[in-house]
Amino acid sequence: MRLQGKVSIITGAAQGIGLATARKFLQEGATVIVCDRNAQAVAAAVTELRPAVTPGAAVDGHAVDVTDRAAVDAMVAAVCARHGRIDVLVNNAGITLDARLQKMTEDQFDRVI
């Protein structure tokens, strides 16, 4: 198991690619911190992932908006306090806006990127 004992934060992990990544990391022996904006979706993802936890690993969840620096800092501090370190970050969170690049405002572009 290549990720055995690693502490991993996965943003955008309550669904889709992030949730699949969290499941794979757990199968590889990692401790996974599921992060997403929606607290209910985070709780549901953690519940769904619990059966995939291997010995020595764990799954936790944090509702956090990655565009809020203070919220990210608080989540990182909480993870470090509980698990002692962070080994891996999968920065999967993202949004799409229904606009072509040429028609996006600078603010829209900054939110997407």
N, C-alpha and C positions, 0 to 999 in steps of 0.2 A: 504494500500500500504506500504509494508515493506521498500522500498527504497525511500520513499517520502522525498525530500529535500536533499538527499545524492549526493555528487559530486563524480563521478566515472570515472576513467581512464581505458580504455580497450585497450590493445595493440593487434595488429594483428586483428583489428576490421573492416577492409575494406571488408572482405569476410568470408564465412564459419561460424565456431563456434563463432568467435569474433563478427561478424555482428549479428548473432542470439542472442548472449548475450546482445549486445547493444540494440537490439529491445525489449527484455524482460525487461531490466533495465528501459527503457523509459516507458514501460507499467506499471511498478511498481512505477513510479514517480521520478526516478532519473534524475539528469543532467548527461549526458554521454559525455565524451571526447573520440572521435574515433581516435585512433592512428594506423598508419601503415607507411611503408616505401614509398609507392607510393602516391604522392600528388594527382594525378588524381583519384585514387581509393578512397582516403579519401574523396575528394569532392563529388564523386558519392555516397558514403555510407551516407554522411551527408544529401545529397539531398533526398535519398531514405528513410532515417529515420525521416525526418522532420514531416511527417504526423502522426507519432507515439508519438510525444511530447505531454505530458499531462500538464495541468495547473501547473505552478510553476517549471516545468522542462525545460531543454534546451538540445540541441545537438550542439557540436562544434567538429572541427577536427584539427588534427595536423599531418603533415608528419614528422615522426621521426623514425630513425633507432635505435632500442634499444641497439645495440652494440656500439653506439657512446655516451659515457658518457656526453660529453658537450651538445649534442643535447637533451638528456633526461633531463639534468639539466635545459636547456632553456625552454623546454616544461613544466616542473613542475613549474618553476617560472611564466610562462605565465598563467597557469591554476590557480595558487594561487593568482596572481594579479587580474585576472578576476572574480574568484569565491570565493576567500577568504580561501579556504582549499581544501583538498582532503580527502574523507572519505573511498573510496574503490579503490583498484587496482586489476584488473583482468589481470594477466600477461600471456596472451594467445599467444603472438607472438612466432613463432618458425619456424624452418626450418627442412627439412629432407634431408639427403644426401644418395644417392644410394650406400650404403656400409654396410656390416655387421659389427657389433661392433668389431669383431676380426680383420677386415681389415682396420678399420679407423685409420688415423694418429691421433696423439694427437691434432693437430690443428683442424682437422675435428670434433673430439669429443667435443672440447671446443666451436666450433661454434654452434653445435647442442644443447648442454646443456646450 
